[in-house]
Amino acid sequence: MKYFRNWAIEALSQKIQAIRGMNDILPQQTPYWHKLEAILRQLMASYGYNEIRMPIVEKTQLFKRAVGEVTDIVEKEMYTFDDRNGDSLSLRPEGTASCVRAGIEHGLLYNQEQRLWYMGPMFRHERPQKGRYRQFHQLGVETFGIATADVDAELILMTARLWKALGINGGVRLELNSLGSNEARAEYRDALVAFLTPIKDQLDEDSQKRLCSNPLRILDSKNPNTQALVADAPKLADYLDAESKEHFARLCQILDANGIEYSINQKLVRGLDYYNRTVFEWITDKLGAQGTICAGGRYDGLTEQLGGHATTASGFAMGIERIVALLEEVAPIELTDADLFVVALGDAAEINAIQLAETIRSQLPSVRVRTNFGGGNFKKQFKRADKSGAVIGLVLGEQEVEQQQVGVKFLREHKEQLMVSQSELIETLKQILNLEK
């Protein structure tokens, strides 16, 4: 009994920590998320795209059919379990398959054009490292029913506009390629396998496994010895069908006309089975090994593959954590908790301070207001105000309460303190904070 009691006490005293690779987003990080999410929502609206929200749990078969049973995602990385009914379910490892499933199920795709976007968590059981987590967040954008290259170009223009709005456009570069039609890709696959089979033993271990399952992935192997071996491999561009060549040329023409810089990378193939024709990646060299922050392309056969009518489609996904990391690196935000900090001394002043703060929040909802709690002399309270990052301190004492006034103290500028009536405070704050418009 004593042993059990000691074991129970020890177990209760142990700290419970987050699951490895599933991270907390702390208060000093959330301003970056807020900034990115706000710009993303405005960007989607400006292009006329509509939001869709899908569940994070789907039937496992959905991802096996969409992503491919012999991909790393399905074979190694999915969080899969049987529910009480015996159905095999998985936490979604990516969003495109779920979006297509929802479109088919709700009749959104057949003989229609759709421009959709979504944002939320995805899950993959990978080895956690910076920029690659087991729970991660993506923004996904999907278009349906548009076969021409102009929509591919719009997706790229959209992302280029985002980098500019975030101030990180100088830290990213665009790579493009065309995989051709499904038939052309299959023909190239056979030629690549024929080239690599005699030198199979010289390939790295992952590439040897991929030779039978997904040989195109060998082209973007990070192993330098494998890269040297595939340098003389057949070129995908030599197997493109005429229609795909025309599609890709049109895409490049539109990007050129809009001043978008890019490089063509014939080894860019993307890791999922459903891509055809256009593929692209936005890459940065400021995040170490995890350099891809956004990737996508065309997947015209996926809707039919999942049981719907044949529908052309293209889209992209971007990793929110990686973009936040890039923002922290090249466009840091000055983090503050408040714009105004109300300091008060005395019982009557403390009550008045709460009333005043509520009035400001009602009439100036964009202004962040903190009220001092827990008492303390003015020196202590102004230390708290300074720590909050507020630019203005509102000062209340017994005299100010009696005269229905408030002191306006500039915390970041060398300006003389103002004394204004509480009835005129809102108008004064509008002028000081440039809120007149």
Order of alpha helices (4+ residues) and beta strands (2+ residues): alpha-alpha-beta-beta-alpha-beta-beta-alpha-beta-beta-alpha-beta-alpha-alpha-alpha-alpha-beta-beta-beta-alpha-beta-alpha-beta-alpha-beta-alpha-beta-alpha-beta-beta-alpha
